[in-house]
Amino acid sequence: MICQTNSHDLSSKRFGSQFDLARYRTYAVESPRCHPIITIDAVPSTNRYVMAIAADIPDYWVIVADHQSAGQGRSGRAWHSPAGTSLLCSVLVRPTVPLDAVHWLTMIAGCAAVAAIQQTCGLALQLKWPNDVIAVDEQGQWHKVGGILTETALDIDKIAHAVIGMGINVNLDKAAVAALNNSIGREHLRATSLAVLTGKTIEREQLLAAWMAQLMTRIATAETGVSPHAQWQAQLAGMGQKVQVGDVTGVLVGVDHFGRIVVDDGRIQHVRSVGDVSLRKNETRRDEMS
C-alpha cells in the first residue's frame, strides 16, 4: 500500500535507468502498511535528507535516490555508485523497541535485505557484522554487495525516531565494479553487484518493494519483544572461522541478544559492540555453532 508518491528531477546526467514509481506501485500492492515514497534524481545523502525533515513526516516515509553525491556508510566511509545503478534509499521509522535494543534495527534491515535479494534474484547472500550484505565466492572470499546505515534520535529513555538507510549495488556491470574497487583501495572489502552475480539486469523497484515488506513485518515482530539475533546469526558470514575484530583474534561463535559479536580466543569469549570483522585466511574451525 502506497499513500503518496512524488518525484524530483535534480540532475539530467544519467548512467543507468531512472527509478520508476509506477512500476514500484505494481510490486508494493502487498505491502503490510501504508508508506509514502518520493524519488530524487540526486541528493548528497538520503539519510541526511530524511533526518532533516523527520519531525514532519510519517512512519515508513521512504526516499529513493538515483545518485548520492555524498553517500556514507558506517564510520563516515564514502559510498560510491554510478547514477541509476544502485538501490539507494532511506526510511523513517518510530519503533517501540527498548532503547538498549536500538541495534535490532540494523539487524532487521540486514535480514530483510538478504530475504528480499533471495526473493527477487534467487541469490543466497550473507551478512558481515555489523552492517554489510556480502557474497561469498567459491574460494571463501567476501565481496560487498551493499550495506545498512541506521541513525537514531533519542527522546530521554526511548527512540524518538530512526532512519534506516540501505545501499545495494544492483546493476553495476563488471567495468563499473572494477572502477569502484580501484577507487576504494585494497584495504577495503572488494565490491560486486547483483547484476554481476546473476548475469541479469535486476529491477530496483521490485527489490525495494520486497525489502520494505520484509522490513515492516520484521519490525512489527521486534515490537513484540522478540530479538532478531537468531535470524541475523543464521545469515552471518564467518561463523566457526578465525576472524579479527579490533584487537581480538579468535573464532567467531555468533552474536548475542543485542547483536554484539562474540569471538572466542581459546581462553575467553570476547563481546564487542563496535569494530570491523576481517577473515583470517586459511584458519577455519570445523565445529561451527548455530
CORGI-V385203 format. One record per residue. N is the residue number from 0. D_CENTER is the distance of its C-alpha to the mean C-alpha in Angstrom with 2 decimals. Layout:
# CORGI-V385203
[[N/D_CENTER] [N/D_CENTER]]
This chain:
# CORGI-V385203
[[0/22.40] [1/22.01] [2/24.27] [3/24.26] [4/23.04] [5/23.83] [6/23.40] [7/24.14] [8/25.19] [9/25.11] [10/25.52] [11/27.33] [12/26.04] [13/23.89] [14/22.69] [15/20.97] [16/21.33] [17/20.92] [18/18.60] [19/21.14] [20/21.25] [21/24.14] [22/22.33] [23/19.33] [24/21.97] [25/23.29] [26/20.07] [27/19.30] [28/22.77] [29/21.72] [30/19.13] [31/20.18] [32/20.80] [33/21.51] [34/18.91] [35/20.26] [36/18.43] [37/19.42] [38/18.73] [39/19.57] [40/20.55] [41/19.74] [42/18.66] [43/18.18] [44/14.85] [45/13.42] [46/12.62] [47/16.20] [48/17.60] [49/16.49] [50/17.48] [51/20.82] [52/21.73] [53/20.15] [54/23.68] [55/24.74] [56/22.14] [57/21.58] [58/18.86] [59/16.07] [60/17.09] [61/14.69] [62/14.90] [63/14.03] [64/15.22] [65/16.55] [66/16.60] [67/15.65] [68/18.55] [69/17.14] [70/13.35] [71/12.12] [72/9.64] [73/10.77] [74/14.58] [75/15.12] [76/14.37] [77/14.76] [78/12.32] [79/14.72] [80/14.80] [81/18.03] [82/18.54] [83/17.89] [84/16.02] [85/12.27] [86/10.28] [87/9.91] [88/9.85] [89/10.19] [90/11.81] [91/14.46] [92/15.14] [93/18.18] [94/17.71] [95/20.86] [96/19.60] [97/21.46] [98/20.75] [99/20.49] [100/17.68] [101/15.38] [102/12.86] [103/12.69] [104/10.38] [105/7.46] [106/8.79] [107/9.21] [108/5.92] [109/4.90] [110/8.41] [111/8.36] [112/6.14] [113/8.62] [114/11.38] [115/11.01] [116/11.11] [117/14.00] [118/15.65] [119/15.67] [120/16.01] [121/17.48] [122/15.35] [123/14.82] [124/11.84] [125/11.02] [126/8.92] [127/10.28] [128/11.09] [129/9.91] [130/6.22] [131/6.09] [132/6.15] [133/9.87] [134/13.13] [135/16.28] [136/19.46] [137/22.97] [138/23.83] [139/21.01] [140/19.33] [141/15.58] [142/14.00] [143/10.61] [144/9.08] [145/5.87] [146/3.74] [147/3.04] [148/6.74] [149/9.00] [150/12.62] [151/15.52] [152/19.18] [153/21.68] [154/24.98] [155/27.22] [156/26.05] [157/23.29] [158/20.04] [159/21.28] [160/18.00] [161/14.34] [162/12.07] [163/8.40] [164/7.02] [165/4.50] [166/6.18] [167/7.18] [168/10.65] [169/12.61] [170/16.32] [171/17.02] [172/20.24] [173/21.53] [174/23.25] [175/20.27] [176/18.22] [177/21.34] [178/21.70] [179/18.16] [180/18.89] [181/22.24] [182/20.93] [183/18.52] [184/21.18] [185/21.76] [186/20.72] [187/17.00] [188/15.05] [189/16.19] [190/14.03] [191/14.43] [192/13.54] [193/13.76] [194/17.21] [195/18.43] [196/17.45] [197/19.09] [198/21.73] [199/21.07] [200/19.93] [201/17.04] [202/17.23] [203/14.28] [204/16.03] [205/16.04] [206/12.38] [207/11.59] [208/14.43] [209/13.33] [210/9.87] [211/11.92] [212/14.54] [213/12.50] [214/10.91] [215/14.46] [216/16.16] [217/14.22] [218/14.67] [219/18.28] [220/18.72] [221/17.51] [222/20.00] [223/22.71] [224/22.10] [225/20.38] [226/17.88] [227/14.84] [228/15.50] [229/17.46] [230/14.92] [231/12.27] [232/15.11] [233/16.07] [234/12.99] [235/13.33] [236/14.52] [237/17.79] [238/19.41] [239/23.12] [240/22.85] [241/24.03] [242/21.45] [243/21.75] [244/19.99] [245/21.76] [246/25.42] [247/25.05] [248/25.51] [249/25.71] [250/24.43] [251/21.00] [252/22.05] [253/19.03] [254/17.55] [255/19.60] [256/19.52] [257/17.47] [258/14.87] [259/16.97] [260/17.44] [261/20.97] [262/22.81] [263/26.44] [264/28.69] [265/31.64] [266/33.22] [267/30.76] [268/27.21] [269/25.16] [270/22.44] [271/20.01] [272/17.56] [273/16.73] [274/16.81] [275/15.45] [276/16.11] [277/18.23] [278/20.02] [279/23.81] [280/25.27] [281/27.98] [282/27.63] [283/26.57] [284/27.80] [285/28.58] [286/28.65] [287/24.98] [288/24.22] [289/22.19]]
